[in-house]
Amino acid sequence: MKVLKEIYGVGILFFYYMKYIILFGWPLLRYGLEYKDNIIMNVLWVICLLLMIKDLVYKFVLKKSYCTSDNCSSRK
């Protein structure tokens, strides 16, 4: 069970920092520099696209914040 928690944590950190790089970088590499098709990168790109859409929906449509405290500086 501990291994699953570690994999989950690594996945969260990976996609938190890499989603924008993968989302914008992979099409640039594919079409700009003519990299070969790679199914793993295609799946990662789709996951990053879904995460980006989720972030936009949370921020602009649902107007939710990840901050839970009452004195958070992002809430007004």
CNS distance restraints for C-alpha pairs under 8 A (distance, minus, plus):
assign (resid   1 and name CA) (resid   5 and name CA) 6.56 0.50 0.50
assign (resid   2 and name CA) (resid   6 and name CA) 6.31 0.50 0.50
assign (resid   3 and name CA) (resid   7 and name CA) 6.19 0.50 0.50
assign (resid   4 and name CA) (resid   8 and name CA) 6.09 0.50 0.50
assign (resid   5 and name CA) (resid   9 and name CA) 6.13 0.50 0.50
assign (resid   6 and name CA) (resid  10 and name CA) 6.14 0.50 0.50
assign (resid   7 and name CA) (resid  11 and name CA) 6.11 0.50 0.50
assign (resid   8 and name CA) (resid  12 and name CA) 6.28 0.50 0.50
assign (resid   9 and name CA) (resid  13 and name CA) 6.31 0.50 0.50
assign (resid  10 and name CA) (resid  14 and name CA) 5.94 0.50 0.50
assign (resid  11 and name CA) (resid  15 and name CA) 6.12 0.50 0.50
assign (resid  12 and name CA) (resid  16 and name CA) 5.95 0.50 0.50
assign (resid  13 and name CA) (resid  17 and name CA) 6.31 0.50 0.50
assign (resid  14 and name CA) (resid  18 and name CA) 5.77 0.50 0.50
assign (resid  14 and name CA) (resid  19 and name CA) 7.81 0.50 0.50
assign (resid  15 and name CA) (resid  19 and name CA) 5.04 0.50 0.50
assign (resid  15 and name CA) (resid  48 and name CA) 7.14 0.50 0.50
assign (resid  18 and name CA) (resid  22 and name CA) 6.03 0.50 0.50
assign (resid  19 and name CA) (resid  23 and name CA) 5.83 0.50 0.50
assign (resid  19 and name CA) (resid  45 and name CA) 7.99 0.50 0.50
assign (resid  19 and name CA) (resid  48 and name CA) 5.00 0.50 0.50
assign (resid  19 and name CA) (resid  49 and name CA) 7.85 0.50 0.50
assign (resid  19 and name CA) (resid  51 and name CA) 7.68 0.50 0.50
assign (resid  19 and name CA) (resid  52 and name CA) 7.63 0.50 0.50
assign (resid  20 and name CA) (resid  24 and name CA) 6.07 0.50 0.50
assign (resid  20 and name CA) (resid  25 and name CA) 7.86 0.50 0.50
assign (resid  20 and name CA) (resid  48 and name CA) 7.39 0.50 0.50
assign (resid  21 and name CA) (resid  25 and name CA) 5.32 0.50 0.50
assign (resid  21 and name CA) (resid  26 and name CA) 7.80 0.50 0.50
assign (resid  22 and name CA) (resid  26 and name CA) 5.42 0.50 0.50
assign (resid  22 and name CA) (resid  44 and name CA) 7.58 0.50 0.50
assign (resid  22 and name CA) (resid  45 and name CA) 6.10 0.50 0.50
assign (resid  22 and name CA) (resid  48 and name CA) 7.05 0.50 0.50
assign (resid  23 and name CA) (resid  27 and name CA) 7.48 0.50 0.50
assign (resid  23 and name CA) (resid  45 and name CA) 5.68 0.50 0.50
assign (resid  23 and name CA) (resid  48 and name CA) 5.96 0.50 0.50
assign (resid  23 and name CA) (resid  49 and name CA) 6.36 0.50 0.50
assign (resid  24 and name CA) (resid  28 and name CA) 6.67 0.50 0.50
assign (resid  25 and name CA) (resid  29 and name CA) 6.13 0.50 0.50
assign (resid  26 and name CA) (resid  30 and name CA) 6.04 0.50 0.50
assign (resid  26 and name CA) (resid  41 and name CA) 7.58 0.50 0.50
assign (resid  26 and name CA) (resid  45 and name CA) 7.25 0.50 0.50
assign (resid  27 and name CA) (resid  31 and name CA) 5.89 0.50 0.50
assign (resid  27 and name CA) (resid  32 and name CA) 7.53 0.50 0.50
assign (resid  28 and name CA) (resid  32 and name CA) 4.97 0.50 0.50
assign (resid  28 and name CA) (resid  33 and name CA) 6.88 0.50 0.50
assign (resid  29 and name CA) (resid  33 and name CA) 4.94 0.50 0.50
assign (resid  29 and name CA) (resid  34 and name CA) 6.27 0.50 0.50
assign (resid  29 and name CA) (resid  35 and name CA) 5.76 0.50 0.50
assign (resid  30 and name CA) (resid  34 and name CA) 4.90 0.50 0.50
assign (resid  30 and name CA) (resid  35 and name CA) 4.72 0.50 0.50
assign (resid  30 and name CA) (resid  36 and name CA) 6.79 0.50 0.50
assign (resid  30 and name CA) (resid  37 and name CA) 7.32 0.50 0.50
assign (resid  31 and name CA) (resid  35 and name CA) 7.30 0.50 0.50
assign (resid  37 and name CA) (resid  42 and name CA) 7.96 0.50 0.50
assign (resid  38 and name CA) (resid  42 and name CA) 6.23 0.50 0.50
assign (resid  39 and name CA) (resid  43 and name CA) 6.20 0.50 0.50
assign (resid  40 and name CA) (resid  44 and name CA) 6.24 0.50 0.50
assign (resid  41 and name CA) (resid  45 and name CA) 5.96 0.50 0.50
assign (resid  42 and name CA) (resid  46 and name CA) 6.32 0.50 0.50
assign (resid  43 and name CA) (resid  47 and name CA) 6.29 0.50 0.50
assign (resid  44 and name CA) (resid  48 and name CA) 6.16 0.50 0.50
assign (resid  45 and name CA) (resid  49 and name CA) 6.12 0.50 0.50
assign (resid  46 and name CA) (resid  50 and name CA) 6.23 0.50 0.50
assign (resid  47 and name CA) (resid  51 and name CA) 6.24 0.50 0.50
assign (resid  48 and name CA) (resid  52 and name CA) 6.10 0.50 0.50
assign (resid  49 and name CA) (resid  53 and name CA) 6.23 0.50 0.50
assign (resid  50 and name CA) (resid  54 and name CA) 6.14 0.50 0.50
assign (resid  51 and name CA) (resid  55 and name CA) 6.19 0.50 0.50
assign (resid  52 and name CA) (resid  56 and name CA) 6.28 0.50 0.50
assign (resid  53 and name CA) (resid  57 and name CA) 6.14 0.50 0.50
assign (resid  54 and name CA) (resid  58 and name CA) 6.13 0.50 0.50
assign (resid  55 and name CA) (resid  59 and name CA) 6.09 0.50 0.50
assign (resid  56 and name CA) (resid  60 and name CA) 5.86 0.50 0.50
assign (resid  56 and name CA) (resid  61 and name CA) 7.42 0.50 0.50
assign (resid  57 and name CA) (resid  61 and name CA) 4.90 0.50 0.50
assign (resid  57 and name CA) (resid  62 and name CA) 6.19 0.50 0.50
assign (resid  57 and name CA) (resid  63 and name CA) 7.86 0.50 0.50
assign (resid  58 and name CA) (resid  62 and name CA) 4.99 0.50 0.50
assign (resid  58 and name CA) (resid  63 and name CA) 5.66 0.50 0.50
assign (resid  58 and name CA) (resid  64 and name CA) 5.46 0.50 0.50
assign (resid  58 and name CA) (resid  65 and name CA) 7.54 0.50 0.50
assign (resid  59 and name CA) (resid  63 and name CA) 4.76 0.50 0.50
assign (resid  59 and name CA) (resid  64 and name CA) 5.92 0.50 0.50
assign (resid  59 and name CA) (resid  65 and name CA) 7.11 0.50 0.50
assign (resid  65 and name CA) (resid  75 and name CA) 7.83 0.50 0.50
assign (resid  67 and name CA) (resid  72 and name CA) 6.42 0.50 0.50
assign (resid  67 and name CA) (resid  74 and name CA) 7.74 0.50 0.50
assign (resid  68 and name CA) (resid  72 and name CA) 7.54 0.50 0.50
assign (resid  71 and name CA) (resid  75 and name CA) 7.77 0.50 0.50
